Amino acid sequence: MTTTWFITGTSSGFGRLLTERLLARGDRVAATLRRPEALDDLRAEHGDRLWTAPLDVTDTEQVRRVVTEAFKTLGTIDVVVNNAGYGVLASVEEASDEQIRRVIDTNLLGSIQVIRAALPHLRAQGRGRILQVSTAGGQTTYPSLGYYHASKWGIEGFCETVAHEIAPFGLALTIIEPGATPTGFGTSLDIAPPLPEYENTPAADTRQAFLGGHFPVPNSAEKLTDAMIDLIDSGATPLRLPLGPDTYEDVRAALTGRLAEHEAHRDIAHSVAATTAR
């Protein structure tokens, strides 16, 4: 059966690769991006199975209009993929206010508004899946990526809530957590001017790893994209899907560390309970 997908951020990276693979296997794709002409080659090859629209996810009115138009034009959308993203490489002091707003507006508020716009349509059709592309950085952290983490930790908390709220309607949401993958993300990072005070610190080490091309990138973009498609085909609905050995190990270490710290404070946590009135 043909599956219809709505995908944000399709000009490059996972969005572009996902669009290519889905069209190649005969699915329909509503692809949104800032410059729709970037997909002219795919439109020429696949015709009306590719629907495109300009979309800046930081424009809430445009998000609502484009999502509504996609459902109206295509009739049914089976899978909504929130993929559009933006990253800034900076210590917390180095980033500009504009950079901070953009990363939050794109990764957090933009993703929230796409989900909000899609939910009435998905509820009306009585079925559908949402894939929220996050990252290992949605549950663990690396220096110089604090604002990116703020947006990804935020959207994961939001999506976990949404998943519980929409289950009674026959809808499901999965948070996809890719590890470091050669999609061009590292080279597209917005880089803040460094402060000399942060030389010889972990923040500078991360910056140099990215700028020098030394940050480990162990995953296959093609295999990761296929894993997302396979998830939908399987019908499985996990809340989170870690993809990549780096994601698995880094998130496991973060969760194990947080649990150990949590357990260490058991006694004090219980000590502040109100005494039962007699």
DRENMISE-962558 format. One line per 3 residues: number of its first residue (from 1); their letters; for each residue x, y, z of N, C-alpha, C. Coordinates in steps of 0.05 Angstrom, whole numbers, plus 32768, in hexadecimal, padded with zeros to 4 digits. Layout:
BEGIN
NUM) a) X/Y/Z/X/Y/Z/X/Y/Z ~ ...
END
This chain:
BEGIN
1) mtt) 8011/7FE8/8000/8000/8000/8000/8011/8019/8000 ~ 8008/802E/7FF2/8017/8047/7FF1/8013/8056/800B ~ 8028/8060/8016/8027/8070/802E/802D/808E/8027
4) twf) 801E/809F/8033/8021/80BC/802E/802F/80C9/8046 ~ 8044/80D8/8041/8055/80E4/8055/8055/8102/8053 ~ 8055/8110/8069/805A/812D/806A/8074/8131/8079
7) itg) 8087/813E/806C/80A3/8141/8077/80AC/815E/8076 ~ 80B6/8168/808C/80C2/8182/808C/80E0/8181/8088 ~ 80EB/8196/807F/8109/8198/807C/8114/8184/8068
10) tss) 8109/8184/804F/8110/8170/803B/8126/8179/8028 ~ 8132/8190/802C/8146/8199/8018/8160/818A/801A ~ 8165/817E/8032/817F/8170/8035/817C/815C/804C
13) gfg) 8192/814E/8052/8193/813D/8069/817E/8127/8068 ~ 8175/811F/8080/8161/8109/8082/8148/810F/8072 ~ 813F/8129/8072/8127/8130/8064/8128/812A/8047
16) rll) 813E/8132/803A/8142/812D/801E/8145/810F/8018 ~ 8155/8101/8028/8159/80E5/8024/8140/80D5/8028 ~ 8131/80DC/803C/8118/80CE/8041/8104/80D3/802A
19) ter) 8103/80EB/8020/80F2/80F1/8009/80FA/80E0/7FF1 ~ 8113/80DF/7FEB/811D/80CF/7FD4/8116/80B2/7FD6 ~ 811A/80A6/7FEE/8116/8089/7FF1/80F8/8083/7FF1
22) lla) 80E8/8094/7FFC/80CB/808F/7FFC/80BF/8091/7FE0 ~ 80C7/80A5/7FD1/80BE/80A8/7FB5/80C7/8090/7FA4 ~ 80E0/8087/7FA9/80EB/8071/7F99/80DB/8057/7F9D
25) rgd) 80CF/8054/7FB5/80C0/803C/7FBA/80A2/803E/7FB4 ~ 809A/8056/7FAA/807E/805A/7FA2/806C/8069/7FB5 ~ 8076/8073/7FCB/8066/8082/7FDD/8061/809E/7FD3
28) rva) 804E/80AC/7FE1/8049/80C8/7FDB/8056/80D9/7FF1 ~ 8060/80F0/7FEA/806E/8101/7FFD/8065/811E/7FFA ~ 805C/812A/8010/8059/8147/8012/8072/8151/801E
31) atl) 8083/815E/800E/809D/8167/8017/809D/8185/801A ~ 80A4/818E/8032/80A5/81AB/8037/80C2/81B3/803C ~ 80C8/81CC/8033/80E3/81D6/8036/80E2/81F4/802F
34) rrp) 80F7/8202/8035/80F6/821F/8030/80F6/8225/8012 ~ 8104/8215/8003/8106/821A/7FE6/80FD/8201/7FD6 ~ 80E4/81FF/7FCF/80DA/81E7/7FC2/80E9/81E0/7FA8
37) eal) 80F5/81F3/7F9B/8103/81ED/7F82/811A/81DA/7F86 ~ 8123/81D7/7F9F/8139/81C5/7FA5/8131/81A8/7FA0 ~ 8117/81A2/7F9D/810E/8187/7F97/8103/8184/7F7B
40) ddl) 810A/8197/7F69/8101/8196/7F4D/8109/817C/7F40 ~ 8120/8171/7F46/812A/8159/7F3A/8118/8141/7F41 ~ 810F/8140/7F5A/80FE/812B/7F63/80E2/812E/7F58
43) rae) 80D8/8146/7F55/80BE/814B/7F4A/80BD/8142/7F2D ~ 80D3/8148/7F1E/80D4/8140/7F02/80D4/8122/7EFF ~ 80E0/8114/7F12/80E1/80F6/7F11/80C8/80E9/7F1B
46) hgd) 80BB/80F4/7F2F/80A5/80E6/7F3D/808A/80F3/7F39 ~ 8088/8109/7F2C/806F/8115/7F26/805E/811C/7F3E ~ 8044/8115/7F3C/8031/811E/7F51/8033/810E/7F6B
49) rlw) 8045/80FA/7F6C/8049/80ED/7F86/8059/80FE/7F99 ~ 8064/8114/7F8F/8073/8127/7F9F/8064/8141/7F9F ~ 805A/8149/7FB7/804D/8163/7FBB/8060/8174/7FCB
52) tap) 8065/818D/7FC2/8078/819E/7FD1/806A/81B8/7FD9 ~ 8075/81C4/7FEE/806B/81DE/7FF6/8082/81EC/8005 ~ 8084/8207/8002/8098/8215/8012/808E/8216/802F
55) ldv) 80A1/8212/8041/809A/8213/805D/80B2/821A/806F ~ 80AD/822F/807F/80C0/8236/8094/80B1/822F/80AE ~ 80BB/821B/80BC/80AC/8211/80D3/80AB/8226/80EA
58) tdt) 80BB/823B/80E8/80B9/8250/80FD/80A2/8263/80F7 ~ 8094/8260/80E1/807D/8270/80DA/8064/8260/80E0 ~ 8057/8265/80F7/8041/8254/8100/8029/8255/80ED
61) eqv) 8022/826C/80E3/800C/826E/80D0/8011/825F/80B7 ~ 802A/8260/80AD/8031/8251/8095/8030/8233/809B ~ 8039/822A/80B2/8037/820E/80BA/801A/8205/80B8
64) rrv) 8008/8213/80C5/7FEC/820B/80C5/7FE0/820A/80A9 ~ 7FE7/821E/8099/7FDC/821F/807D/7FE7/8208/806C ~ 8001/8202/806E/800D/81EE/805D/8004/81D2/8066
67) vte) 8003/81CD/8080/7FF9/81B2/8089/7FDD/81AE/8080 ~ 7FCB/81C1/8083/7FAF/81BF/807B/7FAE/81BA/805D ~ 7FBD/81C9/804E/7FBD/81C5/8030/7FC7/81AA/8028
70) afk) 7FDB/819F/8036/7FE5/8184/8030/7FD0/816F/8034 ~ 7FC2/8170/804B/7FAD/815D/8050/7F96/8160/803C ~ 7F8F/8178/8036/7F79/817D/8023/7F80/8173/8007
73) tlg) 7F99/8177/7FFE/7FA1/816F/7FE4/7FA5/8151/7FE1 ~ 7FB2/8145/7FF5/7FB9/8129/7FF4/7FA3/8116/8000 ~ 7F91/8122/800E/7F7B/8112/8019/7F81/8105/8033
76) tid) 7F96/80F6/8034/7F9F/80E8/804C/7FBD/80EA/804E ~ 7FC7/80EF/8066/7FE3/80EE/806C/7FE7/80DA/8082 ~ 7FF8/80C6/807D/7FFC/80B0/8090/8011/80B6/80A5
79) vvv) 8026/80C4/809C/803D/80C9/80AE/8046/80E6/80AB ~ 8048/80F3/80C2/8053/810E/80C3/806F/810D/80CF ~ 8083/8117/80C1/809F/8116/80CA/80A8/8132/80CF
82) nna) 80AE/8138/80E8/80B9/8152/80F1/80D7/814F/80EF ~ 80E3/815B/80DA/80FF/8157/80D5/810F/8171/80D3 ~ 8101/8187/80CE/810F/81A1/80CB/811F/81A7/80E5
85) gyg) 8137/81B1/80E2/8148/81B6/80F9/815D/81CB/80F4 ~ 8168/81D5/810A/817D/81EA/8108/818E/81E6/8121 ~ 81A9/81E9/811D/81BB/81E6/8134/81CE/81FD/8136
88) vla) 81D5/8205/814E/81E9/821A/8152/8200/820E/8164 ~ 8218/8213/815B/8230/8209/816A/823B/8221/817A ~ 8237/821F/8194/823F/8236/81A5/823D/822E/81C2
91) sve) 824F/8238/81D3/824A/8236/81F0/8232/8247/81F7 ~ 8228/8245/820F/8210/8254/8216/8215/8272/8215 ~ 822D/827B/8219/8233/8297/8218/8238/82A2/81FC
94) eas) 8240/8290/81EA/8248/8299/81CF/8231/829E/81BC ~ 821B/8290/81BF/8205/8292/81AC/81F8/82AE/81AE ~ 81EE/82B8/8197/81DF/82D1/8196/81C2/82CB/819D
97) deq) 81B4/82E0/81A5/8197/82DD/81AA/8189/82D3/8191 ~ 8191/82DD/817A/8184/82D4/8161/8188/82B6/815C ~ 81A0/82AC/8161/81A6/828F/815E/8195/827F/8172
100) irr) 8193/8288/818A/8184/827A/819E/8167/8278/8196 ~ 815B/828F/818D/813F/828F/8185/813B/827C/816D ~ 814E/827D/815B/8149/826C/8142/8149/824F/8149
103) vid) 815C/8245/815A/815D/8229/8160/8144/8220/8170 ~ 813A/8231/8182/8122/822A/8190/8109/822C/817E ~ 8108/8241/816E/80F1/8244/815C/80EF/822E/8147
106) tnl) 8106/8224/813E/8106/820F/8129/8102/81F3/8136 ~ 8113/81EC/8148/8113/81D0/8152/80FC/81CA/8166 ~ 80F6/81DE/8176/80E1/81D9/818A/80C6/81E4/8182
109) lgs) 80C4/81FE/817F/80AA/820A/8179/80A0/8202/815D ~ 80B2/8200/814A/80AA/81F8/812F/809F/81DC/812E ~ 80AD/81CA/813C/80A4/81AE/813D/8089/81AC/814C
112) iqv) 8087/81BB/8162/806D/81BB/8170/8056/81C4/815E ~ 805A/81D9/814F/8045/81E4/813E/803E/81D1/8127 ~ 8051/81C3/811C/804B/81AF/8107/8039/8199/8113
115) ira) 8040/818F/812B/8030/817B/8138/8014/8185/813E ~ 8012/819D/8149/7FF8/81A9/814F/7FE7/81AC/8136 ~ 7FF3/81B4/8120/7FE4/81B8/8107/7FDB/819D/80FC
118) alp) 7FEB/8188/80FF/7FE4/816E/80F3/7FCF/815F/8103 ~ 7FCF/8162/811E/7FBE/8151/812F/7FA1/8151/8128 ~ 7F94/8168/8123/7F77/8167/811D/7F71/8156/8104
121) hlr) 7F83/8158/80F0/7F7F/8148/80D8/7F83/812A/80DD ~ 7F98/8124/80EC/7F9D/8108/80F3/7F86/80FC/8103 ~ 7F7C/810B/8116/7F66/8101/8127/7F4D/80FD/8115
124) aqg) 7F49/810F/8102/7F31/810D/80F1/7F32/80F4/80DF ~ 7F4A/80EC/80D7/7F4C/80D4/80C6/7F4F/80BB/80D6 ~ 7F53/80BE/80F1/7F53/80A7/8103/7F6C/8096/8103
127) rgr) 7F81/80A0/80F7/7F9A/8090/80F7/7FB1/80A3/80EE ~ 7FC9/809A/80F4/7FE0/80AA/80EC/7FF7/80A7/80FF ~ 800F/80AD/80F5/8027/80AC/8105/8036/80C6/8103
130) ilq) 8044/80CE/8118/8055/80E5/8119/8071/80DB/811F ~ 8085/80E2/810F/80A1/80DD/8115/80AE/80F8/811B ~ 80B8/80FB/8133/80C6/8113/813B/80E4/810E/813A
133) vst) 80F2/811A/8128/810F/8116/8126/811C/8126/813C ~ 8129/8119/814E/8138/8126/8164/8155/811F/8160 ~ 8162/8115/8174/817F/810F/8173/8186/8102/818E
136) agg) 819E/80F6/818E/81A9/80ED/81A7/81AA/8104/81BB ~ 81AD/811C/81B0/81AE/8134/81C0/8194/813C/81CC ~ 817F/812C/81C8/8166/8131/81D6/8165/8124/81F1
139) qtt) 8179/8113/81F7/817B/8107/8212/8196/8108/821F ~ 81AA/8111/820F/81C5/8115/821A/81CF/8130/8210 ~ 81E7/8138/8219/81F1/8153/8212/820E/8152/820A
142) yps) 8216/8166/81FA/8231/816B/81F2/8237/8188/81F5 ~ 824F/8190/81FE/8255/81AD/8200/8253/81BB/81E5 ~ 824C/81D4/81E6/8249/81E6/81CF/822F/81E0/81BF
145) lgy) 821E/81CF/81C9/8205/81C9/81BB/81ED/81CE/81CE ~ 81F1/81DF/81E2/81DD/81E2/81F7/81C2/81EB/81ED ~ 81C1/81FE/81D9/81A7/8207/81CF/819A/81F3/81BE
148) yha) 81A9/81E4/81AF/819E/81CD/819F/8192/81B9/81B3 ~ 81A0/81B3/81C8/8196/81A0/81DC/817C/81AB/81E9 ~ 817B/81C5/81EF/8163/81D0/81FB/814B/81CB/81E9
151) skw) 814F/81CF/81CF/8138/81CA/81BC/8131/81AD/81BA ~ 8145/819B/81BA/813F/817F/81B6/8134/8172/81CF ~ 813F/8179/81E7/8134/816F/8200/8117/8179/8202
154) gie) 8113/8192/81FA/80F8/819D/81FC/80E4/818E/81EA ~ 80EC/8189/81D1/80D9/817C/81BF/80D4/815F/81C7 ~ 80E8/8152/81D3/80E4/8137/81DC/80D0/8136/81F3
157) gfc) 80D1/8149/8205/80BE/814A/821B/80A2/814F/8210 ~ 80A0/8162/81FD/8086/8168/81F1/807B/814F/81E3 ~ 808C/8142/81D3/8082/812B/81C4/807A/8113/81D5
160) etv) 8088/8110/81EC/8080/80FA/81FE/8064/80FF/8209 ~ 805E/8118/820F/8043/811F/8217/802F/811B/8201 ~ 8035/8124/81E9/8023/8120/81D2/801D/8103/81CE
163) ahe) 8031/80F2/81CF/802D/80D5/81CA/8018/80CA/81DC ~ 8018/80D2/81F6/8004/80C8/8208/7FE9/80D4/8202 ~ 7FE8/80ED/81FA/7FCE/80FA/81F5/7FC0/80EF/81DC
166) iap) 7FCF/80E8/81C7/7FC2/80E0/81AE/7FBE/80C2/81AB ~ 7FC8/80B2/81BE/7FC4/8095/81BC/7FA7/808D/81BB ~ 7F95/809A/81CA/7F78/8092/81C9/7F6C/8096/81AD
169) fgl) 7F78/80A7/819C/7F6D/80AC/8182/7F78/8099/816C ~ 7F88/8085/8175/7F94/8073/8162/7FAC/807F/8153 ~ 7FB8/8094/815F/7FCF/80A1/8153/7FE8/809A/8164
172) alt) 8000/809C/8158/8018/8095/8166/802E/80A8/815E ~ 8040/80AD/8171/8057/80BF/816C/8071/80B0/8175 ~ 8085/80B1/8164/809F/80A6/816B/80B5/80BC/8168
175) iie) 80C6/80BE/817C/80DC/80D0/817B/80F4/80C1/8170 ~ 80FF/80CB/815A/8115/80BE/814C/812F/80CC/8156 ~ 8142/80BC/8160/815A/80C8/816C/8173/80BF/815C
178) pga) 8179/80CC/8146/8191/80C5/8137/81AB/80CD/8146 ~ 81C0/80BD/8142/81DA/80C6/814B/81E7/80D6/8135 ~ 8201/80DB/8138/8210/80EB/8125/8210/80DD/810A
181) tpt) 8207/80EB/80F5/8204/80DF/80DB/820D/80F3/80C6 ~ 821A/80EB/80B0/8223/80FE/809C/820C/8108/808A ~ 81FC/811A/8095/81E6/8126/8087/81EC/8144/8080
184) gfg) 8203/814E/8088/8209/816A/8084/8202/817B/809C ~ 81F7/816F/80B1/81EF/817F/80C9/8207/818D/80D4 ~ 821E/817F/80D7/8235/818C/80E4/823F/81A4/80D4
187) tsl) 823F/81A2/80BA/8248/81B8/80AA/8234/81CF/80A8 ~ 821B/81C9/80AE/8206/81DE/80AC/8201/81EC/80C7 ~ 820F/81E4/80DC/820C/81F1/80F6/8212/820F/80F4
190) dia) 8201/821F/8101/8207/823B/8104/821C/823E/811A ~ 8232/824B/8115/8248/824B/8128/824C/8267/8133 ~ 824A/8269/814D/824E/8283/815A/826B/828A/815D
193) ppl) 8272/82A3/815D/828E/82AB/8161/8297/82A1/817D ~ 82AF/8296/817F/82B8/828B/8199/82C1/82A1/81AC ~ 82BD/829C/81C5/82C8/82AE/81DA/82E2/82A2/81E3
196) pey) 82F7/82B3/81E6/8311/82A9/81EF/8310/829B/820A ~ 82FD/82A3/821B/82FB/8297/8235/82F5/8279/8234 ~ 82EA/8270/821E/82E2/8253/821B/82F8/8243/820D
199) ent) 830F/824E/8208/8325/823E/81FD/832D/8229/8211 ~ 8335/8212/8207/833E/81FC/8219/8329/81F3/822C ~ 8310/81F3/8223/82F9/81E9/8233/82EB/81D4/8223
202) paa) 82D9/81C4/822F/82CA/81B1/821F/82BA/81BD/8209 ~ 82B0/81D6/820D/82A1/81E3/81F7/82B3/81E7/81DF ~ 82CB/81F0/81E3/82DE/81F4/81CD/82E5/81D9/81C0
205) dtr) 82E8/81C4/81D0/82EE/81AA/81C5/82D9/81A1/81B1 ~ 82BF/81A4/81B9/82AA/819C/81A7/82AA/81AD/818D ~ 82AE/81C7/8190/82B0/81D9/8179/82C6/81D0/8166
208) qaf) 82DD/81CA/8171/82F3/81C2/815F/82EE/81A7/8152 ~ 82E0/8195/8160/82DA/817B/8155/82C8/817E/813C ~ 82B4/8190/813E/82A3/8195/8127/82B2/81A3/8111
211) lgg) 82BF/81B9/8118/82CD/81C9/8103/82E3/81BA/80F6 ~ 82F1/81A8/8105/8307/8199/80F9/82FF/817F/80ED ~ 82E5/8179/80ED/82DB/8160/80E2/82E3/8148/80F2
214) hfp) 82E7/814B/810C/82F0/8135/811D/82D9/8129/812E ~ 82C2/8135/812C/82AB/812B/813C/82A3/8110/8130 ~ 82A2/80FB/8140/829B/80E0/8135/8280/80E0/8127
217) vpn) 827F/80D4/8110/8265/80D2/8101/8263/80B4/80F8 ~ 8259/80A3/810A/825A/8086/8105/8243/807A/80F6 ~ 822E/808A/80EE/8216/807E/80E4/8212/8082/80C6
220) sae) 8201/8071/80BB/81FA/8073/809E/81DF/8081/809B ~ 81DF/8097/808D/81C6/80A6/8088/81B1/8094/807A ~ 81BB/8084/8067/81A9/8073/8058/819C/805E/806B
223) klt) 81AC/8051/807B/81A2/803C/808D/818F/8049/80A2 ~ 8196/8061/80AC/8185/806E/80BF/816A/8075/80B3 ~ 816A/807F/809A/8151/8086/808C/8140/806D/8088
226) dam) 814D/8057/8080/813E/803E/807C/8132/8034/8096 ~ 8140/8039/80AD/8135/8030/80C7/811C/803F/80CD ~ 811A/8059/80C6/8102/8068/80CB/80EB/805D/80BA
229) idl) 80F1/8057/80A1/80DC/804C/808F/80D3/8031/8099 ~ 80E6/8020/80A1/80E0/8005/80AB/80CE/8007/80C4 ~ 80D3/801B/80D4/80C3/801E/80EC/80A5/8022/80E5
232) ids) 80A0/8033/80D2/8085/8038/80C9/8079/801F/80BD ~ 8088/8012/80AC/807E/7FF9/809F/8078/7FE4/80B3 ~ 8087/7FE2/80C9/8083/7FCD/80DD/806A/7FD1/80ED
235) gat) 8061/7FEA/80EF/804A/7FF0/8100/8051/7FF3/811D ~ 806A/7FF0/8125/8073/7FF3/8140/8071/8011/8148 ~ 806B/8016/8161/8067/8032/816A/8077/8038/8184
238) plr) 8091/8034/8184/80A1/803B/819C/80A0/8059/81A0 ~ 80A3/8062/81B9/80A4/807E/81BF/80BE/808A/81B4 ~ 80D4/807C/81B7/80EE/8085/81AD/80FB/806F/819D
241) lpl) 810A/8077/8188/811A/8064/8179/8137/806F/8177 ~ 814A/8064/8187/8165/806D/8184/8172/8061/816C ~ 8180/8071/815C/818C/8067/8143/81AA/806F/8143
244) gpd) 81BB/805B/8145/81D8/8060/8145/81E4/8056/815E ~ 81FC/8049/815C/820A/8040/8174/8211/8057/8187 ~ 8217/806E/817C/821D/8085/818D/8205/808E/819D
247) tye) 81ED/808E/8190/81D5/8095/819E/81D0/8081/81B4 ~ 81D2/8067/81AD/81CC/8053/81C1/81DE/8055/81DA ~ 81F8/8058/81D5/820B/8058/81EB/820A/8072/81FB
250) dvr) 8208/8089/81ED/8208/80A3/81FA/81EF/80A6/820B ~ 81D8/809F/81FF/81BF/80A2/820E/81BE/808E/8225 ~ 81C8/8076/8221/81C8/8062/8237/81D9/806D/824E
253) aal) 81F0/8078/8248/8201/8083/825D/81F4/809A/826B ~ 81E6/80AB/825C/81D8/80C2/8269/81C1/80B8/827B ~ 81B2/80A5/8271/819C/809B/8281/81A6/808C/829A
256) tgr) 81BB/807C/8297/81C6/806E/82AE/81D0/8081/82C3 ~ 81DE/8096/82BA/81E9/80AA/82CC/81D3/80B9/82DB ~ 81BE/80C1/82CC/81A8/80CF/82D9/8199/80BD/82ED
259) lae) 8196/80A4/82E6/8188/8092/82F9/8199/808E/8312 ~ 81B3/808C/830F/81C5/8088/8327/81C3/80A1/8338 ~ 81C4/80B9/832C/81C2/80D1/833C/81A6/80D4/8349
262) hea) 8192/80CC/833B/8176/80CC/8345/8174/80BA/835E ~ 817F/80A2/835C/817D/808F/8372/818D/8099/838A ~ 81A3/80A8/8385/81B3/80B2/839B/81A4/80C6/83AD
265) hrd) 818F/80D1/83A2/817F/80E5/83B1/8164/80DB/83BB ~ 8162/80C1/83BB/8148/80B5/83C4/8140/80BE/83E0 ~ 8153/80BC/83F3/814C/80C2/840E/8143/80DF/8412
268) iah) 8152/80F2/8406/814B/810E/8409/8131/8114/83FB ~ 812C/8107/83E5/8113/810B/83D6/80FB/8104/83E8 ~ 80FD/80ED/83F5/80E7/80E4/8406/80E6/80F4/8420
271) sva) 80FC/8100/8428/80FD/810E/8442/80EC/8127/8443 ~ 80E5/8132/842C/80D6/814B/842C/80B8/8147/8429 ~ 80AF/812E/8429/8093/8128/8428/8085/8134/8441
274) att) 806D/813E/843D/805E/8149/8454/8057/8132/8467 ~ 8059/8139/8481/8052/8125/8496/8033/8121/8496 ~ 802B/8108/8496/800E/8103/8496/8001/810E/84B0
277) ar) 7FEC/811D/84AC/7FDE/8129/84C3/7FD2/8113/84D4 ~ 7FD3/8117/84EE/7FC6/8104/8501/7FAB/810E/8509
END
